Amino acid sequence: MRIINLTNLFLFLFILDSGFASAQPKPDKLSPQQRAQIILDSIYTHYAVDGTFLLRENYPFDAGYQASYLGDNKPAPKGNAYSYLWPFSGSLSAQVALLESQPKNKAKRKEIDTKVLTGLEEYIDQRAPVGYASYVRTARQSDRFYDDNVWLGIDFADLYLATKDKKYLAKSEEIWRFVASGMDDKLGGGIYWCEQKKESKNTCSNAPGVVFLMKLYQATKKKTYLDQAVSLYAWTKKNLQDPTDHLYFDHVTLSGKIGRAKFPYNSGQMLQAAVLLYEVGKEKRYLEDAQAIAKSAHGYFFHEEEERAGKRFRLLKNSDIWFIAVMMRGFVELYQVDRNPVYLQSFKDNLDYAWENLKDENGLFYKDWKGERKNNKKWLLDQAAMAEMNARLKF
């Protein structure tokens, strides 16, 4: 009864705030977007830091936690009071995805402006060119990651495309100027991963870099953005694609060594980039690229079909859930063009399964898609990713 009552409470507050419906649906009749709002409400309940618009990185708070994704040779500080930028940015992506499904929702727009973007400004770093640092500006100076900034730039571009408010476009273009400063002629082009450690050029900077440029082109119609997108797409495909399966490796070092790990978001962003390029010029090669990536990714990042909870479907393989959410963006983009329902049906099956089987008593999700390892500590970015995926599911 505790889970049902908590869910109903979140839903009741959501309905009052957003005007989504005049009557409360039953829990099993919730739309994906209603689920997304409930997850966001749970995030702000469990991760918010009193007196700020910032969030904790984990729930429960772990004073001994050290981030493992910063690329330092030395351990990250223990017990940071706030989330690093990357997990915090996931809350913005989820909110923007939900706003895109309800662009006239003034309450949602206000929540983004007053809560999320106010918190985000704590990470702004005035080193020229201006960009966002990996940790809050009141702490010791931290590194700036080009991929962190790319994700934010995409979000601000999407905010502009949804609202036509030029302040979002101005911020997006400001972020691109920082990201563009991370490009040079070494390896023939491409964007570095980290400003302070220019040792590798990673798919997670370059693939979403193409998406970012295409969003800016949609917003401004400036041909320079399109030209840069075409060039960066070609560079990324040449240097980081595995030609045997069309999926993407993680990075290439300046010595030319390939980091051969394959993560969902890297291939998913090249999938989305290919579709966006196809939509502009209708060049068949881009659609063929996208469909080839989609087919391989569906095979590589999902298990074979099996019965689970009374239904046969392809369960997602374990990864950071946010990697999966970013991969899903590509599949959503492709569906708008070819209307092939197979891939989004797999995401829908997984999200339905997760909603019924992978939540704890606080409405937070376990990381293991099979539900066999029920970790007590929940990472903020995983929760934001679950909200984003539900928000994007219009299928």
Residue, then its C-alpha position, 0 to 999 in steps of 0.5 A: m500500500r505504501i508504493i501505491n499511496l506515494t505514487n497517487l500522491f505524486l500524480f495528484l500533485f502533478i495533475l494539479d500543477s500541469g492540468f494534464a487531466s481533470a480526473q486521476p487515472k488508475p496507476d496502470k493507466l498512466s501515460p508515459q509522460q505522467r510516469a515521467q513527472i512522477i519520477l521527477d517529483s521523486i527525484y526532487t523529493h529525495y535528491a534536493v539539497d535544502g536551501t538550494f536548487l542543487l541536487r545530491e548525486n546519490y540517494p541515500f547521500d554517501a559521504g564516501y562517494q567518489a566519482s569515477y568518470l572524471g578522467d583524473n589520475k587521482p581520486a575525486p574528492k569524497g563526500n561532495a555536497y552536490s552532484y557533479l554537472w553531468p548527473f545534474s544535467g540529466s534533470l534538465s534533459a528530462q524536463v526538456a523532454l517533458l516540455e516538448s510533449q506539452p509545450k504550452n504547459k506554463a507550469k513546466r516552463k516555470e519549473i525549468d526556468t526557476k528550479v533547473l536553470t537556476g541550479l545549473e548556473e552554479y556550474i557556470d565557469q567564466r574562463a574564456p570561452v565561457g562554459y560549464a565546469s564539472y563541479v559548482r563554482t563555489a568549490r575549487q576550480s574543476d575541469r570542463f568537459y566538452d561532452d558535458n557542455v554538448w548535452l547542455g547545448i542540445d537541451f537549450a537548443d531544444l528549449y528554443l525549438a519548443t518555445k521560440d524564446k531567444k534567451y535559450l538560443a543565445k545560451s545554446e550558441e554560447i555553449w557551442r563557442f566553448v565546444a568549438s574551442g575543443m576542435d583542432d587539426k590533430l587526427g584530422g579534426g574532431i572534438y576533444w573530451c576534456e579541455q584540461k586533458k586533451e589526450s583523446k577525441n571521444t565519440c561522446s563529444n563528436a556524435p552529439g556534437v553533430v546533433f548539437l550542430m543540426k539543432l542549431y541549424q534547425a533553430t537559425k538556418k545558418k549554413t555554417y552549422l550545417d556545413q560543420a555538422v556534415s564535416l564532423y559526421a564524416w570525421t566521426k564515421k571515418n575515425l570511430q565506427d566499427p565497419t563490421d557492425h556499424l556501431y561506434f567505438d568509444h574514443v581515439t587517442l592522439s597516438g591513434k589507438i582506438g578505445r574499442a568499448k561500445f556504449p549505447y549512447n555513442s551509437g545512438q547519437m550517430l543514429q540521431a545525427a544521421v537522421l537529422l542530416y537525412e531530414v535536411g537534404k533527403e540524402k539516402r546514404y544518411l538514412e541507410d546509415a541510420q537504419a544500419i546502426a539501428k538494426s545493429a544496436h537493437g541486436y547488440f544492446f538488447h538481449e534475445e527475446e524471452e518471456r518476462a513478467g508474462k510477456r515476451f520481449r527483448l530486455l535491455k542489457n545493463s549499462d548506465i541507464w542514461f546511456i540507454a536514454v540517449m540511445m533512445r533519442g536516436f530511435v525516436e528520431l528514426y521512427q519519425v522518418d521510417r515509422n518502423p515500430v519494432y525498435l520503439q516497441s522494445f523500449k516501451d516493453n522495457l519501460d513498462y516492465a521497469w515501472e512495474n518491477l524495478k522500483d523501490e519503495n521510494g519510487l526510485f529505480y534499480k539499475d539492473w534490468k533483470g532485477e536480480r541485483k537490487n542496489n540500495k544506493k541510487w544514482l541521480l543520473d539513472q533516475a533522470a534517465m528513466a524520466e527522460m525515456n518515459a517523457r520521450l515515449k509517444f508511441 
